[in-house]
Amino acid sequence: MVENMNRSNFEVLGMCCATEATLVERILKPLHGVKHVSVIVPTRTVTVVHDVLLISESQIVDALNTARLEASYRPKGETNNEKKWPDIVTMACGLLLSISFLKYIYSPLEWLAFGSVVIGFPKILLRAIASIRALTLNINILVLLAVCGTVALQDFTDGGVIIFLFSIAQWLETRATHKAMVAMSSLTNMAPQMAIIVETGERVDVNDVKINTILAVKAGDAIPLDGVVVEGKCEVDEKMLTGESFPVTKESDSFVWAGTINMNGYISVRTTVLAKDTVVARMSRFVEEASSRKSKAQRFIDNFAKYYIPVVVLISASIAVVPAALNVTDIETWFHLSLVVLLSGCPCALILSTPVAIFCALTKAAISGLLLKGGDYLEILSRIKTVAFDKTGTITRGEFLVTDFSSADEFNKETLLYWISSIESKSSHPVAGALVEYGMLHSIKPVPENVENFQNFPGEGIFGTIDGRNIYIGNRRIGLRAVCERGDCIQSHEISTSKKRYGEDTLVGVFSLVDACRTGALEAMEELNLLGVRSVMLTGDTSQVAMYVQSQQLNNAIDIVHAELLPHDKAKIIENLKIEGPTAMIGDGINDALALATADIGISMGISGSALANETSNAILMSNDIRKVPEAIRLARKTSRKLIENVVISVGFKSGILALAIAGYPLVWLAVLTDVGTCLLVILNSMLILQENHKYEERESGRSKYGKFFEDKTKPLLNKKSNIDEEKGLIGGDECGKECCINVTHHVETTKENKDESSRVSNLSLLNGNDNGNCMFVEVHVMKPCNG
């Protein structure tokens, strides 16, 4: 049954605004075989999920065209067709209307205006009937009433003007939104539709390619499916997918994504997903779903329109009926005023003011590498006051390199590496990969199947049993956990300690690792500062490592630094930050999932991030460039301004026409022209969002209103009832229940004493002769049983 389900796209050029989107839904949803309908008003696109055995694409088109919605099926891979000219009926109506204005020279030509009404009226009538059948009060019914009113007054010229302008308006709106359609198509049609199979050399449809098929990708070709390179080497342009400016080198075992371009060389790619599950396919669905999901402002305007249109009809009818009942003189003026109120009350421009702007913003964000799950998050981004970043994998690359490993004579170095790499091979943490790779470089092959009782302690480390030994690997928290366990324990933790720290332990080895900041991290923090947004670092690493990144790599650009955090600690800090204003969280790992879900808007690192982080976040950053975050805030603020401008345009011009009519100048043709003009202005104004922005166009004067903070403010933001004690360690003796945990202290050994924190951290980097990376130390200890 699932195999019969198809996702088809249709162009519905006759759809004017969201009021007709309701008409489309009410036509299609009752059809047998239709499972889901999604309408994207700005691009005149309708996406239908249907059973191909029960209803075909042509039947769906026929159902839509019964309401004269000018629907057509758009095959996958084809772009939206640009409608260069109006339809023949509209052009004929306009021609007759134009000639009728020569009535002042030759009076019989006046009847040509009546001819234009006769030609254009059936189209409006059929659409109005379809709306009535669907119990939808929309623009089609308003236009029908206005035309009937002008004909009743024998004002055929105004009737022809109404029909012609409303018909031509739909064509003009389609032309105006064509750029948005092209932008959308650039996302949906990024990946090629054909692929070359290496084994046979045959070109096949990508939808027919199975997982683990080997495909050939030549120089200059787009990669058809996500996969892993099995042969060859090349440079790949990932700009359209991730926003990465420079080509990325791909060789054996490198991941590649559909839609990216092979710049040079030849590669063979083993597919890892089906065509419907590629990153670009999911991204396309993501944008379509986000565009069809109404924002808070859009829901408000749509609900307002439900009551607004009936009220306008009643007021218009009252203006015509009441004076007639009272036998008021100059009744024709009241009838014209009634028609002006009816036409000026058309809410199309107001209804279009929100979805077009939001669609353009979502498309612009997607093209630049940020996928938002709905328009509501644009509004939140525009009001963001604080942005919190995870450190490892977000601010830093998360690509650790072991620079040194020294071990005591008591334990064999190869044995230690074997134990550690075997356990770490079952972990997904970036440090784990570095330790496993270091073991491989020393011919130590991990054997994960020999590891028993593997456990992951988020924010602490991991545990496993191998060769009869209970082994803990992690930071100081896991060290304290290890102290409280009975039996032989091996503990490695990410900070330099004293030999007698745990009583009767023996220092047997120390790893030294480095991790550099991502390109553009400093610029991202500076841009946030210029926008008046506070930046915060949240990390599970030690204060020394966090302050090293802050002072040595980011030039103290981050406002607040929090270190030594567990996942629930990050979430608690986010909750406290939200009290001061809307807060965003950017992270990439499982440890960040709780904080991402807690924040007003969570942004995960898409391609490099974990599946759980992507699931709990509200937006996905497709590239690893966190400079996209301040860009997104600028885009959101620009969109908010456009929404306000659109509402002012749509309401302001209509109010002017009503004021003119009340003052004694009820011009029907001007009311129609104003309605059409405001719709076009709203669309064109929204389209400005798609224009390229100068990088620093919205720099705001001054620094963040929150000031500058260099100290670690973790403790005050955590629960005051916690047993955490800065002097006695992270776990109190009463919490553990064993005396061996009492009065455990934490300190850092350095080559010399330094009173200044940042200079002490700076000296740590000199221990391994590398001053370019984020230093981390991992020690290995052998501990005797805790006997109370």
C-alpha distance (Angstrom), angle and dihedral (degrees) to the residues before:
residue distance angle dihedral
M1 . . .
V2 3.80 . .
E3 3.81 90.5 .
N4 3.82 89.8 58.7
M5 3.81 92.8 56.8
N6 3.79 113.9 101.9
R7 3.80 132.6 -173.5
S8 3.82 109.3 -141.4
N9 3.79 130.8 -178.4
F10 3.80 123.7 -145.9
E11 3.79 132.0 -170.4
V12 3.80 111.6 -135.6
L13 3.80 104.4 -173.6
G14 3.80 93.1 172.6
M15 3.80 92.8 64.4
C16 3.79 107.7 107.2
C17 3.81 106.3 177.1
A18 3.79 144.4 -22.0
T19 3.82 92.0 -69.3
E20 3.80 87.9 67.5
A21 3.81 91.0 44.9
T22 3.80 85.6 68.5
L23 3.80 88.6 51.9
V24 3.82 90.6 52.8
E25 3.80 91.8 50.5
R26 3.79 93.3 48.7
I27 3.81 91.0 50.4
L28 3.82 96.1 48.7
K29 3.79 106.8 33.4
P30 3.83 96.0 66.3
L31 3.83 91.2 53.1
H32 3.80 113.8 110.7
G33 3.80 110.0 -111.0
V34 3.82 97.1 24.1
K35 3.81 109.8 119.8
H36 3.79 103.8 172.1
V37 3.82 137.6 9.0
S38 3.80 124.1 -162.6
V39 3.82 121.3 -176.0
I40 3.81 123.7 -160.9
V41 3.81 104.2 -170.6
P42 3.84 99.8 -171.2
T43 3.80 93.4 59.2
R44 3.83 95.8 33.6
T45 3.82 87.6 -122.8
V46 3.79 127.7 147.7
T47 3.81 119.6 -169.4
V48 3.80 116.0 -160.0
V49 3.80 127.5 -171.1
H50 3.81 105.7 -156.3
D51 3.79 144.2 157.2
V52 3.82 105.7 -104.4
L53 3.82 90.7 -153.7
L54 3.80 91.8 58.8
I55 3.80 103.3 35.6
S56 3.80 131.2 12.4
E57 3.79 131.3 -149.0
S58 3.81 91.6 -106.0
Q59 3.81 91.3 54.7
I60 3.81 90.3 52.6
V61 3.82 90.0 50.3
D62 3.81 90.8 49.8
A63 3.82 91.1 50.9
L64 3.80 91.4 52.9
N65 3.78 93.9 45.3
T66 3.79 92.6 55.6
A67 3.81 82.8 76.9
R68 3.83 91.0 46.8
L69 3.82 91.4 -113.9
E70 3.83 93.7 147.2
A71 3.81 92.9 -125.6
S72 3.80 125.5 176.6
Y73 3.79 135.2 173.8
R74 3.81 116.7 -108.2
P75 3.82 112.4 -154.6
K76 3.79 116.9 -139.1
G77 3.78 112.6 -87.6
E78 3.79 95.4 27.4
T79 3.79 122.3 108.9
N80 3.76 126.5 -129.9
N81 3.79 111.4 -77.5
E82 3.77 113.1 -117.6
K83 3.80 109.8 -130.2
K84 3.82 99.7 -140.5
W85 3.80 96.7 179.9
P86 3.82 135.6 30.7
D87 3.79 117.9 -107.9
I88 3.80 119.7 -85.2
V89 3.83 93.8 -105.0
T90 3.80 92.4 56.1
M91 3.80 92.7 47.3
A92 3.83 91.8 48.3
C93 3.79 90.4 48.8
G94 3.81 90.8 50.6
L95 3.82 93.0 47.1
L96 3.82 94.0 52.6
L97 3.79 91.3 44.6
S98 3.82 91.7 51.6
I99 3.81 93.0 50.6
S100 3.82 90.3 47.5
F101 3.81 90.0 65.9
L102 3.82 86.5 70.9
K103 3.82 86.4 74.0
Y104 3.77 88.3 104.1
I105 3.81 86.9 65.9
Y106 3.79 98.4 35.6
S107 3.83 113.7 14.8
P108 3.85 99.2 -155.9
L109 3.81 88.4 67.4
E110 3.81 86.2 75.0
W111 3.81 88.4 82.8
L112 3.80 90.1 64.7
A113 3.80 86.1 73.3
F114 3.79 87.6 59.1
G115 3.81 87.5 50.2
S116 3.81 90.8 55.2
V117 3.81 88.7 52.4
V118 3.81 91.2 50.6
I119 3.82 92.3 50.0
G120 3.81 96.8 46.2
F121 3.82 100.3 35.3
P122 3.88 99.4 77.2
K123 3.79 92.1 60.1
I124 3.81 92.4 52.6
L125 3.81 91.8 42.3
L126 3.82 93.9 53.6
R127 3.81 92.3 48.3
A128 3.80 90.8 47.9
I129 3.83 91.0 50.1
A130 3.84 89.8 50.8
S131 3.81 89.3 50.9
I132 3.80 91.8 50.1
R133 3.80 91.2 49.3
A134 3.80 89.1 51.8
L135 3.83 89.3 48.1
T136 3.81 89.7 -120.6
L137 3.81 121.0 141.8
N138 3.82 104.5 -155.0
I139 3.79 144.9 141.3
N140 3.81 92.7 -69.0
I141 3.81 91.8 64.3
L142 3.82 92.3 45.7
V143 3.80 90.8 52.6
L144 3.82 91.2 46.6
L145 3.81 91.1 53.0
A146 3.81 91.9 46.9
V147 3.82 92.8 50.4
C148 3.81 91.9 47.5
G149 3.80 89.2 50.5
T150 3.81 94.3 52.3
V151 3.81 91.9 46.6
A152 3.81 89.8 50.3
L153 3.80 87.9 54.4
Q154 3.82 88.2 46.1
D155 3.79 88.2 -122.6
F156 3.82 94.3 140.9
T157 3.78 94.1 164.8
D158 3.83 92.6 61.1
G159 3.81 89.2 44.2
G160 3.79 91.4 53.2
V161 3.81 91.0 45.8
I162 3.83 91.1 52.9
I163 3.81 93.5 49.9
F164 3.79 95.4 43.4
L165 3.82 96.9 45.4
F166 3.79 94.2 47.0
S167 3.80 90.9 47.5
I168 3.79 93.8 47.1
A169 3.81 90.3 44.9
Q170 3.81 91.9 65.6
W171 3.80 90.7 52.9
L172 3.82 92.2 46.8
E173 3.81 91.5 49.1
T174 3.80 90.4 50.5
R175 3.79 90.2 51.2
A176 3.79 91.4 46.5
T177 3.81 93.3 52.2
H178 3.81 94.3 44.8
K179 3.81 91.0 99.6
A180 3.80 89.5 56.4
M181 3.81 89.0 49.1
V182 3.80 91.0 51.7
A183 3.81 90.7 48.6
M184 3.79 90.4 51.4
S185 3.80 91.5 46.9
S186 3.81 90.6 52.4
L187 3.79 86.9 63.8
T188 3.79 99.6 40.9
N189 3.81 94.9 44.5
M190 3.78 99.0 40.2
A191 3.81 95.5 111.4
P192 3.83 120.9 65.9
Q193 3.80 119.2 -110.9
M194 3.81 95.7 -137.6
A195 3.82 132.7 58.8
I196 3.83 134.5 -170.0
I197 3.81 117.2 -129.5
V198 3.82 111.8 -142.3
E199 3.79 96.1 -146.6
T200 3.80 96.8 55.7
G201 3.81 104.1 14.9
E202 3.81 87.5 -129.8
R203 3.81 122.1 147.8
V204 3.79 110.3 -132.0
D205 3.79 138.0 172.8
V206 3.82 111.0 -89.0
N207 3.81 89.5 -129.4
D208 3.81 88.6 65.0
V209 3.83 95.2 52.5
K210 3.81 114.4 106.6
I211 3.79 128.4 -148.5
N212 3.86 115.6 -82.2
T213 3.80 92.4 26.1
I214 3.82 114.3 143.5
L215 3.82 111.7 -127.7
A216 3.80 130.0 -169.4
V217 3.81 118.5 -131.7
K218 3.78 117.2 -171.7
A219 3.80 128.1 -160.4
G220 3.80 111.1 -75.2
D221 3.82 94.2 19.6
A222 3.79 126.0 116.4
I223 3.80 115.8 -117.4
P224 3.82 106.2 -109.4
L225 3.82 101.5 -154.9
D226 3.80 139.9 14.8
G227 3.77 112.3 -93.9
V228 3.80 151.1 120.7
V229 3.79 125.4 -78.3
V230 3.81 110.1 -115.9
E231 3.80 98.9 172.6
G232 3.79 138.0 16.8
K233 3.79 136.2 20.1
C234 3.80 132.4 -109.0
E235 3.77 146.0 144.2
V236 3.81 117.1 -100.9
D237 3.80 127.4 -154.6
E238 3.82 106.3 -138.7
K239 3.80 95.7 169.6
M240 3.80 96.6 115.3
L241 3.81 92.6 50.1
T242 3.81 106.3 35.3
G243 3.80 104.6 11.4
E244 3.81 89.9 -118.1
S245 3.82 106.6 159.6
F246 3.80 98.8 -154.6
P247 3.83 130.1 53.8
V248 3.81 114.5 -97.3
T249 3.81 120.4 -134.8
K250 3.81 113.6 -121.8
E251 3.79 124.9 -167.7
S252 3.79 138.3 150.5
D253 3.84 113.1 -25.7
S254 3.83 92.5 10.4
F255 3.79 117.6 135.1
V256 3.82 118.0 -121.8
W257 3.79 130.2 -172.9
A258 3.77 133.8 -141.3
G259 3.78 115.3 -98.9
T260 3.82 95.9 28.7
I261 3.82 116.7 119.2
N262 3.82 126.9 -117.3
M263 3.81 100.9 -135.6
N264 3.80 97.3 -171.4
G265 3.78 141.0 -11.8
Y266 3.78 131.5 34.3
I267 3.81 125.2 -83.8
S268 3.77 137.0 -179.6
V269 3.79 114.2 -142.4
R270 3.79 127.8 -160.4
T271 3.81 108.1 -148.0
T272 3.80 117.9 -125.6
V273 3.83 100.4 -177.5
L274 3.79 140.9 27.9
A275 3.81 120.8 -101.3
K276 3.81 92.6 -100.5
D277 3.81 91.7 54.8
T278 3.82 101.2 48.9
V279 3.79 119.1 122.4
V280 3.81 91.7 -110.2
A281 3.83 92.1 48.7
R282 3.79 91.4 50.2
M283 3.79 90.0 45.5
S284 3.81 90.5 52.4
R285 3.81 92.2 50.6
F286 3.79 88.6 45.0
V287 3.81 92.9 57.0
E288 3.82 93.3 43.5
E289 3.80 92.1 50.7
A290 3.80 91.9 45.4
S291 3.82 90.6 49.9
S292 3.79 92.8 50.0
R293 3.81 91.9 46.3
K294 3.80 106.6 91.1
S295 3.78 120.3 -128.7
K296 3.79 123.1 -131.4
A297 3.82 91.6 -101.3
Q298 3.81 91.7 47.9
R299 3.81 92.3 49.7
F300 3.79 89.6 51.1
I301 3.83 93.4 50.7
D302 3.83 92.5 45.1
N303 3.80 91.5 50.5
F304 3.80 89.3 46.3
A305 3.82 89.9 52.3
K306 3.82 91.4 53.9
Y307 3.80 89.8 65.9
Y308 3.80 97.8 26.3
I309 3.82 97.0 63.9
P310 3.85 95.8 51.6
V311 3.81 89.9 46.5
V312 3.83 90.9 51.8
V313 3.82 90.8 50.3
L314 3.81 91.1 50.3
I315 3.81 93.1 47.9
S316 3.79 91.5 47.5
A317 3.80 91.5 49.0
S318 3.80 90.9 47.8
I319 3.81 91.7 52.7
A320 3.81 88.9 54.6
V321 3.81 100.9 38.2
V322 3.80 103.4 40.4
P323 3.84 96.6 55.1
A324 3.81 89.8 44.9
A325 3.81 90.7 52.3
L326 3.78 90.2 49.6
N327 3.83 92.1 48.3
V328 3.79 91.5 -123.8
T329 3.78 115.1 -175.0
D330 3.83 118.9 -112.4
I331 3.81 90.4 30.2
E332 3.81 91.2 169.5
T333 3.81 91.1 68.1
W334 3.81 89.7 55.5
F335 3.80 90.5 50.0
H336 3.80 90.6 52.2
L337 3.81 89.9 47.6
S338 3.80 88.3 51.8
L339 3.82 90.7 53.6
V340 3.81 92.2 47.5
V341 3.81 90.3 51.9
L342 3.81 90.1 48.3
L343 3.81 93.9 50.3
S344 3.79 95.9 38.4
G345 3.76 88.9 50.8
C346 3.81 91.0 61.3
P347 3.86 103.3 121.0
C348 3.82 98.1 -158.0
A349 3.81 95.3 113.0
L350 3.80 91.5 46.5
I351 3.80 92.5 47.6
L352 3.82 91.5 47.5
S353 3.81 92.5 48.0
T354 3.81 93.9 83.1
P355 3.86 109.7 32.8
V356 3.82 95.8 47.5
A357 3.81 93.3 50.5
I358 3.81 92.9 45.0
F359 3.80 92.6 46.4
C360 3.81 91.3 51.7
A361 3.81 90.6 47.9
L362 3.82 93.8 48.7
T363 3.81 90.5 47.7
K364 3.80 91.9 47.3
A365 3.81 90.9 49.5
A366 3.81 92.0 48.2
I367 3.81 92.4 50.2
S368 3.81 89.7 51.5
G369 3.82 91.7 49.8
L370 3.82 106.1 -94.8
L371 3.81 120.5 110.6
L372 3.80 115.4 -160.4
K373 3.80 119.0 -163.3
G374 3.79 94.2 -141.3
G375 3.78 147.4 -12.7
D376 3.81 92.4 -96.4
Y377 3.80 89.8 71.3
L378 3.80 90.4 57.9
E379 3.79 88.0 60.1
I380 3.81 90.9 48.6
L381 3.81 91.9 47.8
S382 3.79 90.6 52.8
R383 3.83 89.4 58.6
I384 3.81 98.4 41.0
K385 3.81 114.3 138.7
T386 3.81 100.5 172.4
V387 3.80 133.6 33.0
A388 3.81 117.3 -165.6
F389 3.81 120.7 -161.5
D390 3.76 131.6 -162.2
K391 3.81 109.4 -134.3
T392 3.80 110.4 -143.4
G393 3.80 111.2 64.2
T394 3.81 93.4 1.6
I395 3.80 109.8 54.8
T396 3.81 90.9 14.5
R397 3.78 126.2 42.7
G398 3.80 94.3 -111.3
E399 3.81 87.6 -137.0
F400 3.78 103.3 124.6
L401 3.77 123.5 -166.4
V402 3.80 122.8 -160.8
T403 3.80 106.8 -132.9
D404 3.80 99.1 175.7
F405 3.80 142.6 9.1
S406 3.80 122.8 -175.1
S407 3.79 124.3 178.1
A408 3.81 136.5 -172.4
D409 3.78 121.7 -112.7
E410 3.79 93.1 -113.6
F411 3.80 92.4 76.0
N412 3.76 127.6 43.0
K413 3.83 110.5 -113.7
E414 3.81 93.5 -139.9
T415 3.80 91.4 51.1
L416 3.77 91.9 51.3
L417 3.81 91.7 48.6
Y418 3.80 90.2 48.4
W419 3.82 92.6 52.5
I420 3.77 95.0 44.8
S421 3.82 98.0 42.8
S422 3.82 92.3 46.9
I423 3.79 92.3 54.2
E424 3.80 94.7 39.4
S425 3.82 90.5 52.2
K426 3.81 87.1 71.5
S427 3.82 92.3 55.8
S428 3.83 129.2 81.1
H429 3.82 96.0 -153.6
P430 3.85 114.4 123.2
V431 3.82 91.1 -123.2
A432 3.81 89.4 55.1
G433 3.80 91.4 59.0
A434 3.80 90.8 50.1
L435 3.81 93.1 51.5
V436 3.81 92.8 46.4
E437 3.80 90.7 48.7
Y438 3.81 90.5 49.2
G439 3.79 89.6 53.8
M440 3.82 91.4 49.3
L441 3.81 90.0 52.0
H442 3.82 86.9 57.6
S443 3.82 92.1 48.4
I444 3.80 92.5 -103.9
K445 3.78 109.0 139.7
P446 3.81 115.5 -159.2
V447 3.79 117.2 -126.4
P448 3.82 104.8 -160.6
E449 3.79 92.8 174.7
N450 3.83 88.6 68.3
V451 3.80 90.5 59.8
E452 3.79 116.3 97.1
N453 3.81 133.2 -171.8
F454 3.79 93.1 17.3
Q455 3.80 112.5 -173.1
N456 3.78 133.9 177.5
F457 3.80 119.8 -146.5
P458 3.84 107.2 -166.7
G459 3.77 111.3 -132.6
E460 3.81 91.6 10.8
G461 3.78 113.9 56.3
I462 3.78 140.9 -105.4
F463 3.80 138.6 -63.3
G464 3.78 132.9 -152.8
T465 3.80 142.2 158.5
I466 3.80 119.2 -128.0
D467 3.79 130.4 163.3
G468 3.80 88.1 -0.3
R469 3.80 94.0 -58.2
N470 3.80 127.0 118.4
I471 3.79 106.4 -134.6
Y472 3.79 127.1 -167.0
I473 3.81 120.7 -167.7
G474 3.77 121.7 -178.1
N475 3.80 144.6 67.9
R476 3.79 131.6 -39.3
R477 3.80 92.6 -70.3
I478 3.79 92.1 60.9
G479 3.80 86.8 46.6
L480 3.77 90.2 59.7
R481 3.80 89.6 45.1
A482 3.81 88.7 53.1
V483 3.82 92.4 50.1
C484 3.79 90.0 58.2
E485 3.82 94.3 53.6
R486 3.79 123.1 88.6
G487 3.78 121.1 -128.3
D488 3.83 132.5 42.2
C489 3.78 109.9 -34.8
I490 3.75 131.1 -172.4
Q491 3.79 113.1 -159.5
S492 3.75 129.4 -172.4
H493 3.79 119.8 -177.8
E494 3.76 137.6 178.7
I495 3.82 100.9 -112.0
S496 3.79 136.5 65.0
T497 3.84 111.6 -105.8
S498 3.78 141.1 178.2
K499 3.80 120.2 -92.1
K500 3.81 94.1 -118.9
R501 3.75 95.5 44.3
Y502 3.80 94.5 116.3
G503 3.80 97.3 31.8
E504 3.78 108.7 -112.6
D505 3.77 101.2 22.4
T506 3.79 126.1 124.7
L507 3.79 124.3 -142.7
V508 3.78 106.0 -125.5
G509 3.81 104.2 166.3
V510 3.78 148.7 -7.8
F511 3.80 130.1 -150.0
S512 3.80 119.7 -158.1
L513 3.81 118.0 -158.0
V514 3.78 135.9 178.3
D515 3.81 131.0 -155.2
A516 3.82 122.4 -177.4
C517 3.81 127.7 -147.2
R518 3.78 118.6 -102.4
T519 3.77 119.2 -98.9
G520 3.78 108.9 -90.2
A521 3.82 96.7 18.8
L522 3.80 92.5 120.7
E523 3.82 91.9 45.9
A524 3.83 90.0 50.6
M525 3.81 91.8 54.6
E526 3.80 92.1 46.6
E527 3.82 91.6 49.4
L528 3.81 91.3 50.7
N529 3.78 88.5 51.2
L530 3.82 90.5 52.2
L531 3.80 89.0 51.5
G532 3.81 90.3 53.8
V533 3.80 91.9 -112.1
R534 3.80 119.8 138.4
S535 3.83 117.2 -128.9
V536 3.81 122.8 -147.4
M537 3.82 131.5 -174.4
L538 3.82 118.1 -146.2
T539 3.80 116.1 -172.6
G540 3.76 140.8 158.1
D541 3.80 89.9 -144.5
T542 3.79 123.0 100.8
S543 3.77 123.9 -79.9
Q544 3.79 90.1 -111.2
V545 3.80 93.5 56.9
A546 3.81 92.4 43.0
M547 3.80 92.7 49.6
Y548 3.80 90.4 47.2
V549 3.81 90.3 57.2
Q550 3.81 89.7 45.4
S551 3.80 98.5 48.4
Q552 3.79 105.0 27.5
Q553 3.81 103.6 33.1
L554 3.81 105.8 24.7
N555 3.80 98.0 34.7
N556 3.84 91.0 -126.4
A557 3.82 90.2 -61.9
I558 3.82 94.7 141.3
D559 3.79 115.0 86.5
I560 3.81 99.0 -149.0
V561 3.82 131.9 18.5
H562 3.82 123.4 -160.1
A563 3.80 118.7 -176.0
E564 3.83 141.1 179.2
L565 3.80 92.7 35.3
L566 3.78 130.9 162.2
P567 3.84 117.7 -147.5
H568 3.81 92.3 -98.3
D569 3.81 89.3 48.9
K570 3.81 89.9 57.7
A571 3.80 90.5 49.7
K572 3.82 90.8 49.2
I573 3.80 91.5 51.9
I574 3.82 90.7 48.2
E575 3.81 89.5 53.1
N576 3.80 90.6 52.7
L577 3.81 92.1 46.4
K578 3.82 90.0 52.0
I579 3.80 89.0 62.0
E580 3.81 88.6 66.5
G581 3.82 94.3 47.6
P582 3.84 144.4 -53.7
T583 3.80 109.9 -36.2
A584 3.81 132.3 -157.9
M585 3.80 125.1 -158.6
I586 3.81 124.6 -156.6
G587 3.81 118.6 -165.6
D588 3.77 143.5 139.6
G589 3.79 110.7 -158.4
I590 3.79 142.5 70.5
N591 3.80 88.1 -103.0
D592 3.81 88.9 63.1
A593 3.82 97.4 51.4
L594 3.82 95.1 92.2
A595 3.82 93.0 47.3
L596 3.83 91.2 46.4
A597 3.79 90.4 53.2
T598 3.82 92.1 46.2
A599 3.82 96.7 51.4
D600 3.80 122.6 87.8
I601 3.79 85.9 -115.5
G602 3.80 124.5 10.9
I603 3.80 119.7 -158.3
S604 3.81 118.4 -165.5
M605 3.78 128.0 -163.6
G606 3.81 97.7 -109.9
I607 3.78 112.6 -156.4
S608 3.82 95.6 27.1
G609 3.81 96.2 34.1
S610 3.80 128.3 95.8
A611 3.80 121.4 -98.0
L612 3.82 90.8 -117.7
A613 3.81 91.4 53.0
N614 3.82 90.2 50.8
E615 3.79 91.6 47.9
T616 3.82 95.9 51.3
S617 3.82 96.1 41.3
N618 3.81 127.3 90.3
A619 3.81 94.6 -144.1
I620 3.80 136.6 25.4
L621 3.79 124.6 -141.8
M622 3.80 103.7 -147.5
S623 3.81 94.7 -162.8
N624 3.80 130.4 44.0
D625 3.80 91.8 -117.0
I626 3.81 107.4 113.8
R627 3.81 89.3 -170.7
K628 3.81 82.9 85.7
V629 3.82 88.0 73.4
P630 3.84 97.5 68.5
E631 3.83 87.6 39.6
A632 3.80 88.9 56.1
I633 3.80 91.4 49.5
R634 3.81 89.9 52.0
L635 3.80 90.1 48.8
A636 3.81 91.5 49.5
R637 3.80 91.9 50.2
K638 3.78 91.2 48.1
T639 3.81 89.7 50.4
S640 3.81 91.4 51.1
R641 3.79 89.5 53.1
K642 3.81 91.0 49.5
L643 3.80 91.1 51.2
I644 3.80 90.8 54.4
E645 3.81 91.7 45.5
N646 3.82 91.0 49.9
V647 3.79 92.8 51.8
V648 3.80 90.9 48.3
I649 3.83 91.0 49.6
S650 3.79 94.6 47.2
V651 3.80 95.5 45.4
G652 3.81 98.6 34.5
F653 3.79 99.2 56.0
K654 3.80 93.4 43.3
S655 3.81 90.7 50.2
G656 3.81 89.5 52.1
I657 3.81 91.9 53.6
L658 3.81 91.8 48.5
A659 3.79 90.9 49.0
L660 3.80 89.7 50.8
A661 3.80 91.0 49.7
I662 3.81 93.2 49.0
A663 3.81 88.6 49.5
G664 3.80 88.3 61.5
Y665 3.81 104.2 -87.7
P666 3.84 106.7 102.0
L667 3.81 99.0 174.1
V668 3.80 109.5 179.0
W669 3.80 95.4 -171.1
L670 3.82 90.9 52.0
A671 3.81 90.6 50.7
V672 3.81 90.0 53.7
L673 3.79 92.9 45.4
T674 3.81 90.9 49.2
D675 3.80 92.0 50.8
V676 3.81 92.0 50.8
G677 3.80 92.4 42.9
T678 3.81 94.8 50.9
C679 3.82 90.9 50.5
L680 3.80 90.5 53.3
L681 3.81 93.2 44.4
V682 3.80 91.2 51.3
I683 3.82 91.3 50.3
L684 3.80 95.1 45.6
N685 3.80 92.1 45.6
S686 3.81 90.2 52.2
M687 3.80 91.3 48.1
L688 3.81 89.2 63.2
I689 3.80 86.3 76.1
L690 3.81 88.6 71.5
Q691 3.79 91.8 59.5
E692 3.79 118.9 104.4
N693 3.78 113.5 -97.2
H694 3.77 127.2 -143.9
K695 3.77 108.6 -111.2
Y696 3.77 96.0 -119.3
E697 3.81 101.1 28.3
E698 3.79 94.2 120.1
R699 3.77 102.0 42.4
E700 3.73 107.5 151.4
S701 3.77 119.5 -146.8
G702 3.77 122.4 -108.0
R703 3.74 131.6 17.4
S704 3.75 128.6 -74.6
K705 3.77 113.5 -56.8
Y706 3.79 87.8 -130.3
G707 3.79 92.2 67.8
K708 3.79 125.8 -141.7
F709 3.79 125.9 -52.3
F710 3.78 125.1 -173.6
E711 3.79 102.2 167.2
D712 3.79 124.4 89.2
K713 3.81 105.5 -98.6
T714 3.79 95.7 -179.4
K715 3.80 99.1 113.2
P716 3.83 99.3 53.8
L717 3.81 91.6 50.9
L718 3.79 94.4 51.0
N719 3.79 123.9 83.0
K720 3.80 108.0 -71.0
K721 3.79 90.4 -143.3
S722 3.79 91.6 63.0
N723 3.81 119.2 117.4
I724 3.79 90.5 -130.1
D725 3.80 110.8 127.8
E726 3.78 121.3 -175.3
E727 3.80 92.8 -148.4
K728 3.81 101.7 37.3
G729 3.79 100.5 40.8
L730 3.78 138.1 -98.8
I731 3.83 96.6 -69.4
G732 3.79 120.4 50.5
G733 3.78 123.4 -141.9
D734 3.78 92.0 -116.7
E735 3.81 89.7 56.3
C736 3.80 94.1 49.9
G737 3.80 96.5 37.8
K738 3.81 94.4 -143.6
E739 3.77 126.5 104.3
C740 3.79 92.4 -136.8
C741 3.80 88.9 74.3
I742 3.80 95.7 57.2
N743 3.80 118.6 108.3
V744 3.80 94.8 1.4
T745 3.81 105.4 162.8
H746 3.79 131.7 -159.6
H747 3.75 125.3 -146.6
V748 3.75 140.5 148.9
E749 3.77 125.1 -117.8
T750 3.78 114.8 -141.3
T751 3.76 134.8 173.1
K752 3.80 90.3 -104.5
E753 3.80 138.6 1.5
N754 3.77 116.7 -88.9
K755 3.74 124.7 -177.8
D756 3.76 94.5 -161.5
E757 3.82 112.1 79.9
S758 3.79 97.0 -148.0
S759 3.80 93.3 48.9
R760 3.82 90.7 49.4
V761 3.79 90.3 53.7
S762 3.79 89.3 45.9
N763 3.80 89.5 57.1
L764 3.80 90.1 55.0
S765 3.77 89.6 65.4
L766 3.78 90.3 57.8
L767 3.80 92.2 61.3
N768 3.78 91.4 77.2
G769 3.78 96.4 30.2
N770 3.78 94.9 -114.5
D771 3.78 121.2 116.5
N772 3.79 97.3 169.3
G773 3.77 103.0 72.8
N774 3.73 143.9 59.4
C775 3.82 102.1 -95.0
M776 3.78 122.4 -139.7
F777 3.80 127.4 174.7
V778 3.80 123.4 -151.3
E779 3.80 116.6 -168.9
V780 3.78 128.3 -166.0
H781 3.81 118.1 -144.1
V782 3.81 133.4 -177.9
M783 3.78 110.1 -148.9
K784 3.77 133.0 -166.4
P785 3.84 119.9 -128.7
C786 3.78 117.4 -77.4
N787 3.81 102.9 -115.0
G788 3.81 97.7 175.9
